[in-house]
Amino acid sequence: MKFATTELGLVACLLALLPAPALAIDTENVLGRLSLEDLMQVEVTSVSKKPQRLANVPAAVHVISAEDILLSGANSLPEVLRLAPGLDATRFSGSRWSISARGFADLFAEKLLVLVDGRNAFSPTFSGVSWQDFQFALEDIERIEVVRGPAAAIWGANGMNGVINIITKSAAATQGVQAVVGRGTVEGAYGRAHWGGQVSDGDMFYRVYASAQNANEQVAPASLGGGRGHDAYGDAAAGFRLDGYLSDGARWDMSADAYRNHAYDTAYMYQASGAAIEQQTERHQGSTLRGRYEKSLDDGANLQVQAAYAHSDMSIPYAFNERRDTVDLDLQHRFRLGTQQEFIWGANYRFSSDTITPGPVMSMDIPSRRMNYLGLFAQDEVSLAQSLRLTMGLRADHNPISGWDTQPTARLSWNLQPTQTLWAALSSAARAPSRADSGFNRNLTYIPGNLGAFVPNTLVVLKSDQNQSSEQLNAAEVGVRSQWAPSLSTDLVAFTHHYDNMLRTNGHITAVPGFALTVVNVEVRNGGKMTLDGVELATDWRISSAWRAQLAQTWNHVVDVGAVTVDASGTVPNSITSVRLSWTPSNSINVDAWLRHTAARPGVPTHIQLERQSFSGVDLRLAWRPQKALELSLTGQNLNAGARDAFAGLSMVASNADIIPTCMPKSLVARLRIDF
């Protein structure tokens, strides 16, 4: 309880010290009040690094608005991302999540790029993100743009299966004081608060925030064994944002965040001396600093420069400790070529330095490494006719392991009529090898022998080759975005993805015999293939002024896994379903129901990509606003009490020892939000 007392005290102290502003500010996000017609005109920036009307974007993109986040009752960013069609979000222990688009949501999901206000948040360690490190307040998010499908031609390698761009509200949009406190049967006690203000001349705005949580361990219902998860966790974060507006029309913004979190767990630890179940505490802490300058030039041109720095410390007992520093520099320039073309080009440079201290079960061949990344891109959008636009783009990326990757795309958008857009895209994308793909060693399993019978013990070690090359994707997509009436819109996408040169573990096995212990090395190398077909449907229906229904449905089908079985084929669920129903009987009451179902994933016998049982969840949220600046809500999650949302046999969660057979028990959360 020491952590809870200390960290929740941060929020209490912040509230106590903040001066009350003279005027209460309405901080509701504008997206939450728009009609469907207006929502289709909202500008998104994640597809082409420039503002585009959502209705005309030639890509599978979905916008999660601030209203969606609020009404979902979600208390963490991974829970929010389940609102987007096609995203597979798996909670496998406490605060640990695996998230990906169009399959591949394994333990270290690595084919989805994550941005925070344009800052690249992926880690070179495994080309993914640690979702427990995203601790900024959900209330400060303006929108989340989710691009499904290859976006590497603009954002670079690792945007193979999509991009999640988290865009926070400007400091000017969060004036005043807001506090959120809550308590849940699983979420424990938590609190978030921000304070926004401005300087006297009105050209600079600021926001500071703090958040903290101390969550309880998960307990399975009696019908599923009643096991305890031993996976309690806690986190704390603080940060600020500044937004400035210059007299020449330019603008700048700066933000900084600091976080720390811990998560308890039990895990199987395979060592040369045998296998044991160990209690461990995983600890993360770090900080980020980001600054951006943007200026509009003559004739509609635009120049943008951004710099970011991130520091992280990660400690996983018995596994490894990592210390990492990363610097990102980005430049982009947009201008028009005549009246029919708009051209955008840019460059980015990343430097990342790490020290990875080995543990008893994991190690790197090169413990410390400095890695440089370079990316160059260009894109031209041509208006072929008033209703027909062609976009062609090319990006070249260089990484220190596999060298250069080229990633082209061609996208065609055709406005059949003002309320319907047909689009198609052909793209090639790459995933650059990560640190863990090159020279990584992990004890995979231990098989006891019988020394008396001259049968040695066996330790199986997973090894990644030093000379990996980039994984490749060729994709074709076609979609139609329609608004059938002012109250009804649909977004339908069909795609086929052909993956090549994928990392696989089949074959390449060597043994180092010994009397007491034989070490079997299973090497990870390129050579796998897989073809994935799918269809994604999103529907938004404003039935009446009081009722709204939203459906997101995805169907996936692995049609070919090549001559050799590929681990990734076992990570693709056949279907993902999300149904949300919102009822607003009055301006002061909201009732929201959310049904989710993700089909089982078959898994594969290599134990690298692991089986997951089907997951179903039913959530219900009731909110009451006795006055405009005050909201009370009660959310029940997984009320069906039958949800299973963990990997089976995962070596780093307690379910491996059958301690707890579920990671999504029934929970109740009470929350108070107040604006001053």
QUIJO-V491853 format. One line per field, one symbol per residue. phi: phi as a letter, one per 40 degrees, with the letter a starting at -180 (. if undefined). psi: psi as a letter, one per 40 degrees, with the letter a starting at -180 (. if undefined). A space follows every 50 residues. Layout:
BEGIN
phi: ???
psi: ???
END
This chain:
BEGIN
phi: .ccccccccdccccccccccccbcbcccccccbccccccccccbbccbfa cacdcbccacbbbccccdccccgcbacdcccccccgcbbbcbifccbbba bfggccdbcbbbcbbbfgccbccccbgbbcccccbcccccccabcbbchc bccbcgdgccbibbbcbccccccbcgbbbbbaabcbcgcaaaabbbaacc cgbabbabaaaaabccccbccdcbhgcbcfbcaaaaaaaaabbbbcccgc aaaaaabbaaabacabacbcbcchbacbcabcbbaaababbbbbbcbcfg cabbbababbbabbbbdgbabbbbbbbbbbbabbacbgbbbbbbaaaabb bbbbbbccbcbaabcbcbabbbbbbbaaabbbccacbbbbbbaabbbbbc bbgcbbbcabbbbbccadbabbbaabababbcccdccbgbbbccabbcba cccgbccbbcbcbbccbcbccbbbbbbaabbbbcadbbbbbbbbabbbcb gccabcgfbbbbcaccabbbcbccbchcbabbbabbbbbbbcdacbbabb bbbbbbaccabgcbcbdcccbbccabbbbbbbbbcacbbbbbbbbbabcc bcgaccgccbcbccbbabbbbbbbbcadcbbbabbbbfccfbcbbbccgc cbbcccbfcacabbccabbbbbbbbb
psi: edddddddddddddddehihidhhhhehiddeeiiddddeehhieedefi hihddehgigihhhidddddedeieiddddeedhiehhhhhehbehihhi ifafgadgheehhhihfehheihedefaihdeegeihdeehdihhhhhih fdddeiiefdeihhhhhiiiddefiahhihiihiddeahiiiiihiaiid eeehiihiiiiiigiiiihiideeefihdffiiiiiiiaihhhihideei iiiiiiihiiiihiiiihhhideaiihihihhhiiaiihhiihhhhaife ihhhhiiihhhihhhhieciihhhhhhhhihihhiigaeeihhhiiiihh hhhihhhiadeiiidhdhihhhihhhiihhhhhdidehhhhhihihihie debihhgiihhhhhgdidehhhiiihihiihiiideehfhhhhdihhiag ddefhiihhhhhhhidgiiiiihhihihihhihdieehiihhhiihhhii fihiehafhihgiiddhhhhhhihiieiiihhiihhhhhhhgdaeehhhh hhhhhihheheadhhhdddeehidihhhhhhhhgdieehhhhihhihhii hdiieeedhiihiihhihihhhihgdidehhhihhhifeefehhfihheh efidddefdheiegihihhhihhhh.
END
